Amino acid sequence: MRFGLSLLLCVSLSALGSLAGAAEFGTREEAVAMVKRVQAKFKAEGAEATFKAVSDKSVADFHDRDLYPFIYDFSGLNVAHGARPALIGKNLIALKDQDGKFLVRDMRDIAQTKGSGWYDYKWPNPINNKIEDKASYVEKMGDYWVGVGVYR
């Protein structure tokens, strides 16, 4: 009986630990929801207000754990970035990840041809600064495209 209770307690604590760990990181659903919030701000307040809010880490709607938006024009120019402001104003169309994938070009192509979709690549995690696998949801937004990714 005592062993059974101990086992039940261990399994329960283990499950709670897994749930707590999962809450540390954003989900695919939360990434899509953040893209939709960026789209709504863009529609209501315009490009400049949206770019400013996305790039300001104090704006909670666009900065949640490891989730943050990034916005590019269709030439590959970064106009807003929620984690790496040093990228703003740079044309990154030729940027490759560690596997040689042209991530900005490929995500742009998804937004341009399909309107929206998911893309897998490698990118530095802003929480630990390590290169990690990432999947980003991207969507066309007027003359721009916006993305939010989850680290896998």
Secondary structure, DSSP 4 states (H G I P E B T S, - for coil): -HHHHHHHHHHHHHHHHHHHHHHTS--HHHHHHHHHHHHHHHHHH-HHHHHHHHH-TT-GGG-BTTB-EEEEETTSBEEEESS-GGGTT-B-TT-B-TT--BHHHHHHHHHHHTSEEEEEEEEE-TTT--EEEEEEEEEEETTEEEEEEEE-
